[in-house]
Amino acid sequence: MNKRNIVSLLLLMFLLSGCLVGPKYIETMPDLPEKFSFGSDVDSITNDEWWESFTNPVLDSVIANALRNNYEVSMALSRLEQASLALGMAKADLLPGFDVQASYSRGDFTGSSQLPAPVNNVFAAGLMNWELDLWGKYRHARNAANAQFLASDLALYATRLAVESQAAGLYFQLLDYRERLTIVESTYTSRKASAEVMQQRFQKGVVAEIEYKQAVYQEADAAASIPLYKQLIKATENALGLLSGSARYEMDWIEGKLSEQKLPENLPDYLPADLLQRRPDILMAQQQLIAQYAAAGIAQSLRFPAISLTMSGGVASTELNDLFNGNPAWSIGANLFGPVFHFGKLKRKAELEKKKIEEMQANYEQIVIQAFFEVKDVLDEIESLRNQLLHRQIQLDAARKTDELARERYNGGMTSYLELLDAERVLFATELSIVQNKQNLLNAYVKLFKALGGAW
């Protein structure tokens, strides 16, 4: 074969390698409303780190510690590095492979006949093998690996976002339990003093035994809540330690009062289409769909014949010291391998991968719809909790005044002890509920940032 024929063959193979069989990815998405129905005069939240909207340095440190040694983040980072290596391998499959081969032997048998005397056989050559990507098998594999790499990158971001939001939620939960413990301890101290006074009055015959026992009951009720909230505080601290990957997680530096925690000032007002460009789970589902299109292309390409080029060049001699003195030896060739009859296996494999596309497309669209309603639900939750907090503050002011008046009326002999007890119970329950309401509202904001895909 002369040089012109070789060049023509290579050119023909190059042109044939432009074919790409299999279904082509076309982006589609569900029809969504133009915007969420939530009042706001702000275009967007523009900070890079969403938790900075709470303007709390302690919260910043809690999240930084959680990210630093979290095992889920470490595993997600490892999976991203693995996907990067797999992508590099897929790209390498598009290029020819080069190898070297050398051998030495001595004997009087050639494989078909015996020689009169032993001879040496020395051989050294470079080899090239290149399977032409006629139908896009390797290009589809590269595209699939690239999509999986991007999906792994998005998975890392999603994992970090989950850890960040979980750390923030646990921090606010910890402040909640600590503040409720303070309320309980203060209530217990007050009720203990009241029970002691009632005991003295009962012993002097001023009050009936039922009033004394009611005071004792109220004291014990508050006392029983103290170990409960202490246990909840420890459990929350342990959860923070686990999230931060440390069995010796110190808690002394985690300070703050829930009642003093500021709420983010602004809420986003944007098109749902923007959400599709930011949510890691949506983007990850999209990349997985793209990867499935590539898998279908690979399955389709396996139904067509494969052609590979082989080239070798080297030297051969009967003596090692004379190996490089002779003329070089070379060869060039082409191999064809193609399926003929497999009882429909390859066709069904291609159809199977196409059916998986339908599944992945439905999964992608479902995630989009879920994301839309998730954001909408959280926005509604925030609005509801803000209104609840406003009314609970009114409740608290009224409960405090009622408790004050009931105490004055009882001490003045104008009402029964039962009225005072009722006022104390209402105040105690209202103080606890307003703290929980504030914690629920803060965590709703955390859920909103997570639903928005983090920073906005």
BELKAGI-V412043 format. One record per residue. N is the residue number from 0. SS is DSSP state (a for helix, b for strand, c for the rest). OMEGA is omega in whole degrees, 0 to 359 (* if undefined). BURIAL is # if it has 16 or more other C-alpha atoms within 10 Angstrom, else .. Layout:
n:N ss:SS omega:OMEGA burial:BURIAL
n:N ss:SS omega:OMEGA burial:BURIAL
//
This chain:
n:0 ss:c omega:182 burial:.
n:1 ss:c omega:185 burial:.
n:2 ss:a omega:181 burial:.
n:3 ss:a omega:179 burial:.
n:4 ss:a omega:179 burial:.
n:5 ss:a omega:179 burial:.
n:6 ss:a omega:179 burial:.
n:7 ss:a omega:179 burial:.
n:8 ss:a omega:180 burial:.
n:9 ss:a omega:179 burial:.
n:10 ss:a omega:179 burial:.
n:11 ss:a omega:180 burial:.
n:12 ss:a omega:179 burial:#
n:13 ss:a omega:179 burial:.
n:14 ss:a omega:179 burial:.
n:15 ss:a omega:182 burial:.
n:16 ss:c omega:178 burial:.
n:17 ss:c omega:180 burial:.
n:18 ss:c omega:179 burial:.
n:19 ss:c omega:183 burial:#
n:20 ss:c omega:177 burial:#
n:21 ss:c omega:181 burial:#
n:22 ss:c omega:180 burial:.
n:23 ss:c omega:182 burial:.
n:24 ss:c omega:174 burial:.
n:25 ss:c omega:184 burial:.
n:26 ss:c omega:175 burial:.
n:27 ss:c omega:180 burial:.
n:28 ss:c omega:179 burial:.
n:29 ss:c omega:177 burial:.
n:30 ss:c omega:182 burial:.
n:31 ss:c omega:175 burial:.
n:32 ss:c omega:184 burial:.
n:33 ss:c omega:181 burial:.
n:34 ss:b omega:177 burial:.
n:35 ss:c omega:181 burial:#
n:36 ss:c omega:178 burial:.
n:37 ss:c omega:185 burial:.
n:38 ss:c omega:177 burial:.
n:39 ss:c omega:178 burial:.
n:40 ss:c omega:185 burial:.
n:41 ss:c omega:181 burial:.
n:42 ss:c omega:184 burial:.
n:43 ss:c omega:169 burial:.
n:44 ss:c omega:194 burial:#
n:45 ss:c omega:181 burial:.
n:46 ss:c omega:181 burial:.
n:47 ss:c omega:180 burial:.
n:48 ss:c omega:191 burial:.
n:49 ss:a omega:184 burial:#
n:50 ss:a omega:177 burial:#
n:51 ss:a omega:177 burial:.
n:52 ss:a omega:179 burial:#
n:53 ss:a omega:178 burial:#
n:54 ss:c omega:181 burial:.
n:55 ss:c omega:181 burial:.
n:56 ss:a omega:179 burial:.
n:57 ss:a omega:177 burial:.
n:58 ss:a omega:178 burial:#
n:59 ss:a omega:181 burial:#
n:60 ss:a omega:179 burial:.
n:61 ss:a omega:181 burial:#
n:62 ss:a omega:179 burial:#
n:63 ss:a omega:178 burial:.
n:64 ss:a omega:180 burial:#
n:65 ss:a omega:181 burial:#
n:66 ss:a omega:189 burial:#
n:67 ss:a omega:186 burial:.
n:68 ss:a omega:182 burial:.
n:69 ss:c omega:184 burial:#
n:70 ss:a omega:179 burial:.
n:71 ss:a omega:178 burial:#
n:72 ss:a omega:179 burial:#
n:73 ss:a omega:179 burial:#
n:74 ss:a omega:179 burial:.
n:75 ss:a omega:177 burial:#
n:76 ss:a omega:177 burial:#
n:77 ss:a omega:179 burial:.
n:78 ss:a omega:176 burial:#
n:79 ss:a omega:178 burial:#
n:80 ss:a omega:176 burial:.
n:81 ss:a omega:179 burial:.
n:82 ss:a omega:177 burial:#
n:83 ss:a omega:178 burial:#
n:84 ss:a omega:179 burial:.
n:85 ss:a omega:177 burial:#
n:86 ss:a omega:177 burial:#
n:87 ss:a omega:177 burial:.
n:88 ss:a omega:180 burial:.
n:89 ss:a omega:177 burial:#
n:90 ss:a omega:181 burial:#
n:91 ss:a omega:180 burial:.
n:92 ss:c omega:179 burial:#
n:93 ss:c omega:185 burial:#
n:94 ss:c omega:178 burial:.
n:95 ss:c omega:176 burial:.
n:96 ss:b omega:181 burial:.
n:97 ss:b omega:180 burial:.
n:98 ss:b omega:176 burial:.
n:99 ss:b omega:181 burial:.
n:100 ss:b omega:177 burial:.
n:101 ss:b omega:180 burial:.
n:102 ss:b omega:175 burial:.
n:103 ss:b omega:177 burial:.
n:104 ss:b omega:177 burial:.
n:105 ss:b omega:180 burial:.
n:106 ss:b omega:180 burial:.
n:107 ss:b omega:180 burial:.
n:108 ss:b omega:184 burial:.
n:109 ss:c omega:184 burial:.
n:110 ss:c omega:178 burial:.
n:111 ss:c omega:180 burial:.
n:112 ss:c omega:179 burial:.
n:113 ss:b omega:181 burial:.
n:114 ss:b omega:180 burial:.
n:115 ss:b omega:181 burial:.
n:116 ss:b omega:179 burial:.
n:117 ss:b omega:178 burial:.
n:118 ss:b omega:175 burial:.
n:119 ss:b omega:173 burial:.
n:120 ss:b omega:181 burial:#
n:121 ss:b omega:184 burial:#
n:122 ss:b omega:176 burial:#
n:123 ss:b omega:183 burial:#
n:124 ss:b omega:171 burial:#
n:125 ss:b omega:185 burial:.
n:126 ss:b omega:174 burial:#
n:127 ss:b omega:175 burial:.
n:128 ss:b omega:185 burial:#
n:129 ss:b omega:174 burial:#
n:130 ss:b omega:182 burial:#
n:131 ss:c omega:181 burial:#
n:132 ss:c omega:186 burial:#
n:133 ss:c omega:188 burial:#
n:134 ss:c omega:175 burial:#
n:135 ss:c omega:181 burial:#
n:136 ss:a omega:182 burial:#
n:137 ss:a omega:175 burial:#
n:138 ss:a omega:174 burial:#
n:139 ss:a omega:179 burial:#
n:140 ss:a omega:177 burial:#
n:141 ss:a omega:180 burial:#
n:142 ss:a omega:178 burial:#
n:143 ss:a omega:180 burial:#
n:144 ss:a omega:178 burial:#
n:145 ss:a omega:178 burial:#
n:146 ss:a omega:179 burial:#
n:147 ss:a omega:176 burial:#
n:148 ss:a omega:178 burial:#
n:149 ss:a omega:178 burial:#
n:150 ss:a omega:178 burial:#
n:151 ss:a omega:177 burial:#
n:152 ss:a omega:178 burial:#
n:153 ss:a omega:177 burial:#
n:154 ss:a omega:176 burial:#
n:155 ss:a omega:179 burial:#
n:156 ss:a omega:179 burial:#
n:157 ss:a omega:179 burial:#
n:158 ss:a omega:178 burial:#
n:159 ss:a omega:179 burial:#
n:160 ss:a omega:179 burial:#
n:161 ss:a omega:179 burial:#
n:162 ss:a omega:179 burial:#
n:163 ss:a omega:182 burial:#
n:164 ss:a omega:178 burial:#
n:165 ss:a omega:178 burial:#
n:166 ss:a omega:179 burial:#
n:167 ss:a omega:179 burial:#
n:168 ss:a omega:179 burial:#
n:169 ss:a omega:178 burial:#
n:170 ss:a omega:179 burial:#
n:171 ss:a omega:176 burial:#
n:172 ss:a omega:179 burial:#
n:173 ss:a omega:178 burial:#
n:174 ss:a omega:178 burial:#
n:175 ss:a omega:182 burial:#
n:176 ss:a omega:179 burial:#
n:177 ss:a omega:180 burial:#
n:178 ss:a omega:177 burial:#
n:179 ss:a omega:176 burial:#
n:180 ss:a omega:178 burial:#
n:181 ss:a omega:178 burial:.
n:182 ss:a omega:181 burial:#
n:183 ss:a omega:180 burial:#
n:184 ss:a omega:178 burial:#
n:185 ss:a omega:178 burial:.
n:186 ss:a omega:179 burial:#
n:187 ss:a omega:179 burial:#
n:188 ss:a omega:180 burial:.
n:189 ss:a omega:182 burial:.
n:190 ss:a omega:178 burial:#
n:191 ss:a omega:178 burial:#
n:192 ss:a omega:179 burial:.
n:193 ss:a omega:180 burial:#
n:194 ss:a omega:179 burial:#
n:195 ss:a omega:177 burial:.
n:196 ss:a omega:180 burial:.
n:197 ss:a omega:178 burial:#
n:198 ss:a omega:179 burial:#
n:199 ss:a omega:179 burial:.
n:200 ss:a omega:179 burial:#
n:201 ss:a omega:180 burial:#
n:202 ss:a omega:179 burial:.
n:203 ss:c omega:178 burial:.
n:204 ss:c omega:181 burial:.
n:205 ss:c omega:181 burial:.
n:206 ss:c omega:179 burial:.
n:207 ss:c omega:181 burial:.
n:208 ss:a omega:182 burial:.
n:209 ss:a omega:178 burial:.
n:210 ss:a omega:177 burial:#
n:211 ss:a omega:181 burial:#
n:212 ss:a omega:176 burial:.
n:213 ss:a omega:177 burial:#
n:214 ss:a omega:178 burial:#
n:215 ss:a omega:179 burial:#
n:216 ss:a omega:181 burial:.
n:217 ss:a omega:177 burial:#
n:218 ss:a omega:181 burial:#
n:219 ss:a omega:179 burial:.
n:220 ss:a omega:178 burial:.
n:221 ss:a omega:180 burial:#
n:222 ss:a omega:181 burial:#
n:223 ss:a omega:181 burial:.
n:224 ss:a omega:183 burial:.
n:225 ss:a omega:178 burial:#
n:226 ss:a omega:178 burial:.
n:227 ss:a omega:183 burial:.
n:228 ss:a omega:174 burial:#
n:229 ss:a omega:178 burial:.
n:230 ss:a omega:178 burial:.
n:231 ss:a omega:177 burial:#
n:232 ss:a omega:179 burial:#
n:233 ss:a omega:180 burial:.
n:234 ss:a omega:179 burial:.
n:235 ss:a omega:177 burial:#
n:236 ss:a omega:178 burial:#
n:237 ss:a omega:178 burial:#
n:238 ss:a omega:176 burial:.
n:239 ss:a omega:177 burial:#
n:240 ss:a omega:178 burial:#
n:241 ss:a omega:179 burial:#
n:242 ss:a omega:182 burial:#
n:243 ss:c omega:176 burial:#
n:244 ss:c omega:182 burial:#
n:245 ss:c omega:176 burial:.
n:246 ss:c omega:179 burial:.
n:247 ss:c omega:183 burial:.
n:248 ss:c omega:180 burial:.
n:249 ss:c omega:184 burial:.
n:250 ss:c omega:186 burial:.
n:251 ss:c omega:184 burial:.
n:252 ss:c omega:181 burial:.
n:253 ss:c omega:184 burial:.
n:254 ss:c omega:176 burial:.
n:255 ss:c omega:176 burial:#
n:256 ss:c omega:182 burial:.
n:257 ss:a omega:181 burial:#
n:258 ss:a omega:181 burial:.
n:259 ss:a omega:182 burial:.
n:260 ss:c omega:180 burial:#
n:261 ss:c omega:175 burial:.
n:262 ss:c omega:173 burial:.
n:263 ss:c omega:186 burial:#
n:264 ss:c omega:189 burial:.
n:265 ss:c omega:173 burial:.
n:266 ss:c omega:184 burial:#
n:267 ss:c omega:174 burial:#
n:268 ss:c omega:191 burial:#
n:269 ss:c omega:178 burial:#
n:270 ss:b omega:176 burial:.
n:271 ss:a omega:177 burial:#
n:272 ss:a omega:177 burial:#
n:273 ss:a omega:180 burial:.
n:274 ss:a omega:182 burial:#
n:275 ss:a omega:181 burial:#
n:276 ss:c omega:186 burial:.
n:277 ss:c omega:183 burial:#
n:278 ss:c omega:182 burial:#
n:279 ss:a omega:181 burial:#
n:280 ss:a omega:177 burial:#
n:281 ss:a omega:181 burial:#
n:282 ss:a omega:179 burial:#
n:283 ss:a omega:177 burial:#
n:284 ss:a omega:178 burial:#
n:285 ss:a omega:179 burial:#
n:286 ss:a omega:177 burial:#
n:287 ss:a omega:175 burial:#
n:288 ss:a omega:177 burial:#
n:289 ss:a omega:179 burial:#
n:290 ss:a omega:179 burial:#
n:291 ss:a omega:173 burial:#
n:292 ss:a omega:179 burial:#
n:293 ss:a omega:178 burial:#
n:294 ss:a omega:177 burial:#
n:295 ss:a omega:177 burial:#
n:296 ss:a omega:178 burial:#
n:297 ss:a omega:181 burial:#
n:298 ss:a omega:179 burial:#
n:299 ss:a omega:182 burial:#
n:300 ss:a omega:180 burial:#
n:301 ss:c omega:178 burial:#
n:302 ss:c omega:183 burial:#
n:303 ss:c omega:182 burial:#
n:304 ss:c omega:178 burial:.
n:305 ss:b omega:179 burial:#
n:306 ss:b omega:178 burial:#
n:307 ss:b omega:176 burial:#
n:308 ss:b omega:177 burial:#
n:309 ss:b omega:177 burial:#
n:310 ss:b omega:176 burial:.
n:311 ss:b omega:177 burial:#
n:312 ss:b omega:182 burial:.
n:313 ss:b omega:181 burial:#
n:314 ss:b omega:179 burial:#
n:315 ss:b omega:181 burial:#
n:316 ss:b omega:175 burial:#
n:317 ss:c omega:178 burial:.
n:318 ss:c omega:183 burial:.
n:319 ss:a omega:182 burial:.
n:320 ss:a omega:179 burial:.
n:321 ss:a omega:189 burial:.
n:322 ss:c omega:186 burial:#
n:323 ss:c omega:180 burial:.
n:324 ss:c omega:182 burial:.
n:325 ss:c omega:177 burial:.
n:326 ss:c omega:179 burial:.
n:327 ss:c omega:178 burial:.
n:328 ss:b omega:181 burial:.
n:329 ss:b omega:175 burial:.
n:330 ss:b omega:176 burial:.
n:331 ss:b omega:183 burial:.
n:332 ss:b omega:179 burial:.
n:333 ss:b omega:178 burial:.
n:334 ss:b omega:178 burial:.
n:335 ss:b omega:177 burial:.
n:336 ss:b omega:182 burial:.
n:337 ss:c omega:178 burial:.
n:338 ss:c omega:179 burial:.
n:339 ss:c omega:184 burial:.
n:340 ss:c omega:180 burial:.
n:341 ss:c omega:177 burial:.
n:342 ss:c omega:177 burial:.
n:343 ss:c omega:183 burial:.
n:344 ss:a omega:183 burial:.
n:345 ss:a omega:177 burial:#
n:346 ss:a omega:180 burial:.
n:347 ss:a omega:177 burial:.
n:348 ss:a omega:178 burial:#
n:349 ss:a omega:179 burial:#
n:350 ss:a omega:178 burial:.
n:351 ss:a omega:180 burial:.
n:352 ss:a omega:176 burial:#
n:353 ss:a omega:178 burial:#
n:354 ss:a omega:178 burial:.
n:355 ss:a omega:176 burial:#
n:356 ss:a omega:179 burial:#
n:357 ss:a omega:179 burial:.
n:358 ss:a omega:181 burial:.
n:359 ss:a omega:177 burial:#
n:360 ss:a omega:178 burial:#
n:361 ss:a omega:178 burial:.
n:362 ss:a omega:179 burial:#
n:363 ss:a omega:182 burial:#
n:364 ss:a omega:177 burial:#
n:365 ss:a omega:179 burial:#
n:366 ss:a omega:177 burial:#
n:367 ss:a omega:180 burial:#
n:368 ss:a omega:179 burial:#
n:369 ss:a omega:180 burial:.
n:370 ss:a omega:180 burial:#
n:371 ss:a omega:182 burial:#
n:372 ss:a omega:177 burial:.
n:373 ss:a omega:178 burial:#
n:374 ss:a omega:180 burial:#
n:375 ss:a omega:179 burial:#
n:376 ss:a omega:181 burial:.
n:377 ss:a omega:176 burial:#
n:378 ss:a omega:177 burial:#
n:379 ss:a omega:179 burial:.
n:380 ss:a omega:180 burial:#
n:381 ss:a omega:179 burial:#
n:382 ss:a omega:179 burial:.
n:383 ss:a omega:182 burial:.
n:384 ss:a omega:177 burial:#
n:385 ss:a omega:178 burial:#
n:386 ss:a omega:177 burial:.
n:387 ss:a omega:182 burial:#
n:388 ss:a omega:178 burial:#
n:389 ss:a omega:181 burial:.
n:390 ss:a omega:178 burial:.
n:391 ss:a omega:176 burial:#
n:392 ss:a omega:175 burial:.
n:393 ss:a omega:177 burial:.
n:394 ss:a omega:183 burial:#
n:395 ss:a omega:178 burial:#
n:396 ss:a omega:180 burial:.
n:397 ss:a omega:181 burial:.
n:398 ss:a omega:179 burial:#
n:399 ss:a omega:179 burial:#
n:400 ss:a omega:178 burial:.
n:401 ss:a omega:179 burial:#
n:402 ss:a omega:179 burial:#
n:403 ss:a omega:181 burial:.
n:404 ss:a omega:180 burial:.
n:405 ss:a omega:179 burial:#
n:406 ss:a omega:178 burial:#
n:407 ss:a omega:180 burial:.
n:408 ss:a omega:180 burial:#
n:409 ss:a omega:180 burial:.
n:410 ss:a omega:178 burial:.
n:411 ss:c omega:178 burial:.
n:412 ss:c omega:184 burial:.
n:413 ss:c omega:182 burial:.
n:414 ss:c omega:181 burial:.
n:415 ss:c omega:178 burial:.
n:416 ss:a omega:180 burial:#
n:417 ss:a omega:178 burial:.
n:418 ss:a omega:178 burial:.
n:419 ss:a omega:179 burial:#
n:420 ss:a omega:179 burial:#
n:421 ss:a omega:179 burial:.
n:422 ss:a omega:179 burial:#
n:423 ss:a omega:180 burial:#
n:424 ss:a omega:180 burial:.
n:425 ss:a omega:179 burial:#
n:426 ss:a omega:180 burial:#
n:427 ss:a omega:181 burial:#
n:428 ss:a omega:181 burial:.
n:429 ss:a omega:178 burial:#
n:430 ss:a omega:179 burial:#
n:431 ss:a omega:184 burial:#
n:432 ss:a omega:181 burial:#
n:433 ss:a omega:176 burial:#
n:434 ss:a omega:179 burial:#
n:435 ss:a omega:178 burial:#
n:436 ss:a omega:180 burial:#
n:437 ss:a omega:178 burial:#
n:438 ss:a omega:178 burial:#
n:439 ss:a omega:180 burial:#
n:440 ss:a omega:178 burial:#
n:441 ss:a omega:179 burial:#
n:442 ss:a omega:175 burial:#
n:443 ss:a omega:175 burial:#
n:444 ss:a omega:177 burial:#
n:445 ss:a omega:178 burial:#
n:446 ss:a omega:179 burial:#
n:447 ss:a omega:179 burial:#
n:448 ss:a omega:177 burial:#
n:449 ss:a omega:180 burial:#
n:450 ss:a omega:179 burial:#
n:451 ss:c omega:181 burial:#
n:452 ss:c omega:177 burial:#
n:453 ss:c omega:182 burial:#
n:454 ss:c omega:183 burial:#
n:455 ss:c omega:* burial:#
//
